Amino acid sequence: MSHRGITVSLRESPPEPEGLVENTLPADIRKRFSYPFILGHPRRFAPRPFRIPWLTRTHAMSINGAVRSPARTETEVNLLARVDGRKNLGRKTMKISFHNSTIENVEAGLRVLPVTPERSSPLAKRPTSKGRAKTITESALAIPVELQEANKTFNGQLAAKLKETRFRARAGKRSTVTAARFDARGLPIPVSFRLSGVSPDALSPSGIHLDEWRQLGGDAASAALGLGVEVIAVSLRQVNKRHHEAIAEAVLEGVDLSQYRFTKFKSAKSAEGPKIREVQFLVREMPRRRAISADAQTAGVRLTRDLVNTPPSDMNPSDILGAARQIAKDSRGRIKLKVFDRSALQKMKAGSLLAVARGSDEPAYLIHLVYTPKRKLGTRLTVALVGKGVTFDSGGLSIKTGHGMMEMKCDMAGAACCLGVLRALIEREKSNPIGHEIHVVIPTCENMINGRAVKPGDVARAMNGKTIEILNTDAEGRLILADALAYTEKINPDVVIDVATLTGAVVVALGGDYAGLFANHDPLADVISEAAEEAGECMWQLPLAAEYRSHIDSSIADLKNISQSSGPGAIIGAIFLQEFVPRDVKWAHIDIAGPAFWTKSNEYTPAGGTGYGVRTLLRSLEKLNALTLK
């Protein structure tokens, strides 16, 4: 590692890579810092803040002669670099290692310690109104049990800083504490700890809250890069060993996804910044399995984010087709591709999809990809994933407002999600394959306006023969999905799951973080809901209320595409889609209009396309078996 100026800072997060040392170290430590040969400035003494160099990794290993490189078992995980859907830009490697070591005796630039109130010891007592001493615990101040030995090693510096910042061990509370130790020559070595508050559920032996660990991983990566370090150590010593693998996977997802940036259209092509190159997990017992599939999950999410973030003129239906072709090519024969263009769609009588596409100069396609696993793993099911692929939605003649169009490049997020799932299936084929036959069906087109555009009041005939009175051209997603769902009958699937940014009504009902789940089979809904919870993707089941079916009755056609009375728009959309699902097929509809695209961010999801749904669908496919379908 090169010699770079970094900060020894005892200030609370976020850390500053070029900040200054404050006068908060113990007096004996400050005295040692005052040596002119360390500072390089004979007249600059301890009372004034200063910078110190980051020493080399080899040098740091000899601190006080106490740190040794522990024996470890390592697994290398390939993380897919950013993919724009048409070109694989290469791979980077992030090393994963497990250590039977404590947090103070490990070689890492940032040591991450999850803490809870239940595993903290009081630092002090304070008087009550009646003069009695009261222990300062969660409501005020505590030192994590896991940090006590490290605190001794650093002569009480860590406890002193915790008292100063009044850090509280609560879920979501985080602080960076940087202390100093000295090598045999008296040179100071900065050592940074990231305290990350988690709920007791995150450490529960009976069950764990995985998304807290993803957030911890994302926060740790951001903090480490802010300090200019690329190696993170995460303590799992307080976690039941049977959860090590699941937690490690969640942390790695957070670390990788937090580093995602979409820079393809930035004019300033600066050199790519540093990346986390190693994550170490500190455990009491080594895990049995070494295979971690986090890289496959994040590869799928990254692809989905890239597709959704790409401007609509650079991501039209032909580009969606290009992304599908690239995935099929990269699969080396595992994925087969069928494409139906306008001529083929006319022969198939896909009038509903073609009606939406009439207003655009871009061609419409129905894309069908088939993933066949290498070997049979248990009961093989045939699962169809259907993704809405409207690459830009102007609303058609029922035109949207200017503000309403601003984010409509994301109206193909359902299609992008399904392509992301296929990317992940290929990536994980060696380490953790899924044994089902997966069909991805994507209807893709634009919803634009020209002289040929479909008009409110027109009637279209879908592939299954049902006629649709189109009263609102801005309810176009259900029209193209109607033909795609009807097409799945040719596949003879056991399960059909469609993913779509279908309605604004679901955002009104559930907010921007939650997707709406509808299903005609309760066990299937349970599988998807459980998978979403594990994936940290918020989802809420809504009813397929038969009482509202009459809202889409039409006087001139079999049904109409909207309800003309105010009502539950998300439910109406799902009821409409149900009309085109093959008979006796288990079906679920996931309306991702809210969480597919964010203007905010969290620890591992930047603003823009979120990649929502990829991890939920992958976990759903893992959990699906013949028993769940009875």
N, C-alpha and C positions, 0 to 999 in steps of 0.2 A: 504494500500500500504506500502511495506517495505521501510525503510530508505535507499535510495541509493544515492551515490554521483552523482550529475549531474552538469551541467555547467550553470552559468549565463553568457551567451556570447552575445555580441553585434556585433559579426562578421556576415558577409553575409553568405547565404546558401552555402554549406550544413551545418546544425548544427552539433556540435560535443558533444556527450553526456558526455564526460569527460574533456572538455576544461576548460579554466580559465576565470575569470572575468577580463576584461581590464579596464584601468583607463579612461573610457569614460563617467562615470556617473557624474551627477552634484556634485559640491563640498559638498553640505549638505548631499547628499546621501552617498558619500564616507566617510564622517566623521562618520556617523552612523555605517558604515560597520567596522570601525576600533576598535570597542569595543573588548577587549581581550576575554571576556566571550563568544562572538559569534564565534570568530576565533578558540579559544582553544589554541592559541599560543601567550603568553604575548608579545613576541618581534616582532611579525609580524603585521605590520600596513598597512594602506590603500594603500600607493603607490605601494605595491607589490601585484601581482595577487594571488588569493586564491580560494579554493573550498568552497562551502556551501552545506549543506544537503538538499535534497528534503524532505519537511515536509509532514506529512500525509494529506490525502484529507480532513479529518474533521477539522484539524488545518487550512488548507487553506481557509475553508469556513468562518472563523471568521476574515479575514483580515480587519483591521481598523473598524470592526463591520459593514461593508458596504455591504458585499456580502450575499445574501440570496438564498436559493434554491427555484427557481421559480416553480409555479404550472405548470404542463406539462401533455400532453397527450402522451402516449408512445405506440409504436408498436414493438413487438419483431419479429425479422426476423431470421429464421434459415439459416445458411450458411453451405452448404455441405462441409465437410472436403475432403481432397484429396482422389479421387477414382481412383484405378488403372485399372478399367474396369472389374475386376473380384471379387473385394472384397470391400464392403462398409466399410470404416475405421472409420465411426462415424460422429457425427455432433458437431459443435460448434455454439454458439449463440452470435450474435452481436446485441446489443440493439440500437434501433433507437428512438429518441425522438425529439419532436418539442417544442420549447420554445418561448413564447412571451416576449423576453428579448433582451437587447443590448449586444454587444460583450464584454464590460468591466465588465458586471455583470452576468457572467455565470461561472459555475464550469466545467472547462475543462483544460487538460494539454496543449493543443495547440488550439488557436483560429484562425480560418482561415477566411481571409477577401478578397473576390474578389474585385479588384479595376480596374477602367478604367480611361483614361485621362479626360473623360467628367465629372467624379464625383470626381475631385480633386481640392483642393484649393491651391493657391500659398503659398509657404513658405517664399519666399523672392523676392527681386528685385535685378537686377544686371545692371550696367551701360552699355549702348551701345557705339559704337564708337563715337557717337556725344554727349555723356555725358548724354543722357536721360535714365531714368530708364526703364527697360524692365521686365515684369513679367516672372518669371521662371515657365513655365507650363510643358506640356508633353515633350517638347524637352530637358528639364533639370530636374526640381525637383518639386514635388507637394505632398501634404499630402491628403490622401483619406478623403472624407467627413465623412465616417463612423468611421474613426479613431480619429476624432477631440475630441470627448468626452472622449475617452480612454486616449488620450494624456493629457488632463487636469487632469484626475484621477492620472496619473503617473508623474505629475509635469513637463511635457514637455520632458520626456526622449525619447519618441517615435519620436517626431519631430527632436530631436537632432541626433538620430541615422539615420533617413532618410536623413538628411542633410549630415551626414558623408559619407554614402554609396552612395548618389546621386541616390537613387532608382527611377526608372522611371515606371510609371503606363502604361505599354505596355503589349500586349498579350505575354504570355510566360515568362515574367520577374518575378522573385520570390525572396523573401528575408525573412529571419527570424529575427525578432526583439525581443529580450528578455529584459524586464525591471524588476525592483524590487519594491515591496511595502512591508510594514511592518505591523505586527500584533500589538496587544496591548502591547506585551512585548518587542517590538523593534526587533523582529526576521525578517530577510529578507525572502520574498517569491518570487521566480522567476515566472514571467508570460510571456509566449511566444506567439507572434503573427506571423502568416505566411501570408505575403502579396503576393497575387497571381494575377498577371496582366492578365486581360481578355479583349477581344475585345468588343466594344460596342454591337456587335450582341449577345453576351452572356447574356446581360441584356435587350435586346430589348423587349418591351411589345407586339410587333406583332409576334415575332418569336425568337427562341433561338437556339444557336449553342451548342447542347448537348455534343459534344465530348470535348469541352473546359472544361466542368464540370467534365467529366470523368478524364481528365488529372489533373484537380485541385484536385480531390479526391485521385488519385494515388500519386501525389506529397505530399499531406497533410499526407497521411499514412506513407510514407517514412520519412518525416521530423519528425513526431511525434515519430515514433519508434527510430529514431536517437537521439531524446531527452530523450528517456526512458519513454514516457508517452503513455497511451492507450486510452485516451478519447479525441475526437476531437469535436470542435464546429465550424460549418460553417455558416456564416451569409448569409441569403437570404432576409434580410430586404429591400434591394434595388431592389428586383425582383418582378414582377407582381405576385400576389397570384395564378393566374390560372396556372402558370408554376411551382409552388412549387413541385408538385408530380413528374413531369417528371425530374426536376433537381435533386431532392433527389435521385431518382432511378439511374440517371447517376453518381452522386457522389458516391453512394454506390457501383456501379459496379467498379468504379475506385479504391476505397478503398480496396475492396476484391481482385480484380484481381492483384493489385500491390503486394499483399502479397503472390502470388502463387510462390512456389518453387518446382522443381522436384528433390527430394533427394533420391529416392528409391535405387539408385545404389551407393550412397556415402558410403565409408567404415567407415568414422568417424560418428558414430551415436550419435551426440551431442543432448542434450535436445532441444526440439522445443523452439524457441525464443518467445518473447512476440508478441501478436497480438492486433490489435485494437479491443477493446471490446465494445465501444459505440461511436456512431456518433450523435451529437446533431445539429439540424437545428434551427437557430434563425430567426423567422418570425414576421411580424407585425400582421398577422391574421392566425389563425390555419387552416390548410387544412381540407377539408370536408372528403376526403377519407383517410384511414389509411393504406390500403393494398398496399404494395410495392413489386413488383415481381423481384427486382434486384437479390435476392438470387437464384431464379430459373434460371435466365439468367447466372449467374456466375457459378452455379453448372454444367450447360451444357458446358460452356467454359472450366472449369477446367477438366472435363472428357475428352474433345477433346484434350486439351493440354497434358494430361497424356498419352493418347493413341499414339499421334504423337511422343512424346518424348521418349517413350520406345524403347530400341534397337530392331532391326529387328528380332534377334533370339529369343527374348522374346515377340514379337508381330507378330506372323505368322497368317495365315488364321484361324487356330483353336482358337487362342487367340481373334481374332476379333469376332468369333462366341461365345466365352466365354463371351465377353463383352455384346453382344446382349442378351444372355441368362440371364445375371445378371440384365439387364435393364427390361426384361420381367418379371423376378421374383419379382423385387422390385415394379413393377406396380400393383401387387395384382389383376391381371386379366384384367387390362385395356389394356395391350399390348399382342397380340398373336404373336407367332413366328412360322415360317415355314422355314425349312432348306432343300436345295437341294444339295446332295453330287454328287460325280462323276457319280455314277450309274444313279441317277435321271437326271442329266444334259445330259447324253448321250441319255436317253429316250426322253428328251425335245428337242434334237438336237441343244444344245447350243454349236455348234462347234467352235465359235469364242473365247469364254471364255476358253474352254478346250484346244485350240491350244496354248494359252499363258501359260497355266499351265503345259504343257507337259515337260518343262525343269526343273521342280522342284520336289523334293521328298515330298513336303508338298501338302496336298490335296487342291483342289479348292472347293469353296462353292458359292451358290447363296442364300443369306439370305433375308428373307421377314418378316418384322415386321409390324403389323397393330395396330394403336392406334385408339380406338373408344371412343369418349367423353361420359361422363356420361349422359349428357342431351343435347338437341338440343338448340343451341344458334343462332337464325337467320337462314339464308340459309346454310345448310350443304353441303360443297363441298367435293369431293374426290380428294385428293392431293397426288401425288407420288413424293417422294424425292429419288433420285438415287445418290449413292455416290461411287466413284471409290475406290477400296480397294486393290491396289497392295502393299503388305506389304514390299516388297523390289524389287527394279528395277535395275538389273544389265545391262539392255539393251538387254539381250539375246545375240544371235550370232552377232547382230549389237551392239557390246559391248560398254559401256560407258568408258570414261577415269577413272583413279583412283580418280581424283578430282571430276569428275562428279557423282561418286557413293557416295561421302561422306555424302550427306544429303538425300539419296534415301529411308531412313526409313520413310520419310514424304510423300511418294507417296500414302499413304492410308488416307491422310488428308480429302479427300471428304467423305469417309466412316465414319471417326471419327466425322466429323461435323454433319452428319445425326444422329449418335448415340447421340451426345450431344444435338441435338434438342429434341429427344425423352426423354432424361433425364430431360430436362427443362420442357417439357410438363407435366410430372408426378409431378415435384416439384411445379408447379404453378396451379395445378388442382383445389385446394381449393380457392386460392385467385384470380386468373385471368385466368380461363380456356379458351381454344380455342375450338370452336365448330365444326371444320372440322374433317373428317376422314382422318388420315394421314397414308400413306403407305411408309415405308422405304425399299428400295431394294438395296442390297449391293452385287456386284460381287467381290469376294476376292480370290486372289491367289498370288504367287510369279512369277517374271519374271527372271528365272535363266537359267543356261546352263548345259545340260548333253547330252548324246547320243540320247535322244528322243526329244530334243528341236526343236521347229518349226524353219524352215530355210527360209531365204529370197527367195521369189519366190513361196513358198507354197500357196495353196488356201484353205481357210476355209469357211464353210457354217454357217451363223448365224441362230438364232432361227426363224427369219421371212422368211428364205429361200434364202436370198440374199447371193451371193458368194463374197468373199473378197480376192484379191491378196495381200499377205503380203510381201511387198518389204522391209520393215524396221521393225525388231522385237522390236526396241526401241520405236515404236509408238504403244505400247501395250494397253495403257489406253483406247483408242477408240475402241479397239477390245473387251475388256471385257464389256465396256459400251454398245456396240452394242446389245449384248444379253440381258443385263439388261433392256435397253429401250424397246426392242422388247417384253420382258416379261410383261411390264406394260400394254400391251393391254388386258391381262387377268383381270386386275383390273378395266378396263373401267373408267379411271380417267378423271376429268375435267381439271386438271393441272398436268404437269410433270416438275420438276425442277431437273436438274442434277448438281452435284458439283464435280469438279475434278481438280487435279493438272495435267492438260492435256498437255500443250505445253510450251517449253522454249521460243517460239516465242512471247507469250503474255508478258513475262518479258522484252523482247527486245522492244516491242511496248509501254508498259505502265510503266515499272520499277517494282521494288520489292514491292511497297506499294499497287498497284492497281490490282484488279481482272478484268478480261474481261467479259462483259455480252453480251450474244447473245439471241435473242428471236424471235419467229415467230408471236408474238402478242404484239403490241405496248403497250396497256394498262397493260399487265402483266409486261413488262419491266419497265414501269413507277412505278408500285407498288414496284418492287424489288429495283429500283434505289432510291426511296424515303426512303424505309426501310433502305438501306445501309447508306444513309446520316444521318439518325437519330441514327443509331448504331455506327457511327464513323468508318465505314469500307469502305475504298476507293474502288470505282467501276466505271468503264467507259463502256458505251455501244459501241459495235463494230458491223459492219453490217454483216448480213448473205447474202453476195453478190452472187447472182445467177450467175454472170459472171464468177466466179471461179469454178463452178460445174464441168466443163470439165477437170479441173486439176486432178480429181480423177477417170476419165474414164480409164478402163482397157481393154486391147485387148483380155484377156483370161477369165475374170471374170466380174461380175456386176460392181465392183468398186475396186480401190486399196486403201491401207491405208495411202499413202502419195502422195504428188505431187512431181514429179521428177524434176521440174523446181523450181528455187528460187522464193519465193512468200510469200504471207501472211499466215504463218503457223498456226496462231491461228484461222483465218477464215476458212482455209481448214479443221482443226480439227472439228470445229463446223458444217460445211457443211456435213462432213462425218457422224457425229452423227445424223443429221436431217434425214438421210436416214432410220433410225431405230425407229423414233418416230411414235407412232400410228397415223393413219390418223385423221385429224380434231381435234387434241388435242392441247391445248395451252401449249407451251413448252418454257422453258428457260434453257440456259446452262451457268454456271458460272465457268470460268477457274481461279482457285486460285493458280496457280503455283508460283506466286510471293509472296503474303502475307501469305501463309499457314505456312511458316517456315522462321524465321528471324535470322540473325547473329547479329543484333543490338537489341536495346530495346527502349522503351519509358516509360512514366510515369506509365502505368499500364500493359504493355506487356513486360515481360522479353524475352531475346533471347531464341530461340528454337521454339517449336510449339506455335502458336499464338491463336489457337481456332477460327481462322477467319471463318466467315459465320454463326455461330450459332445465333448470335444476329440479323443478317440481315434476316435469314430465319424465326425466331420467329416473328419479326415485319411484315414480308411479310404475314405470315399466319394470323396475326391479321387484316391486311388490306384487304385480299382477300374476295371478296363477289361476288354474281352473277352479279352485275352491272359491275365490272371490267372485266368480261369475255365476255361482249357483243361486 
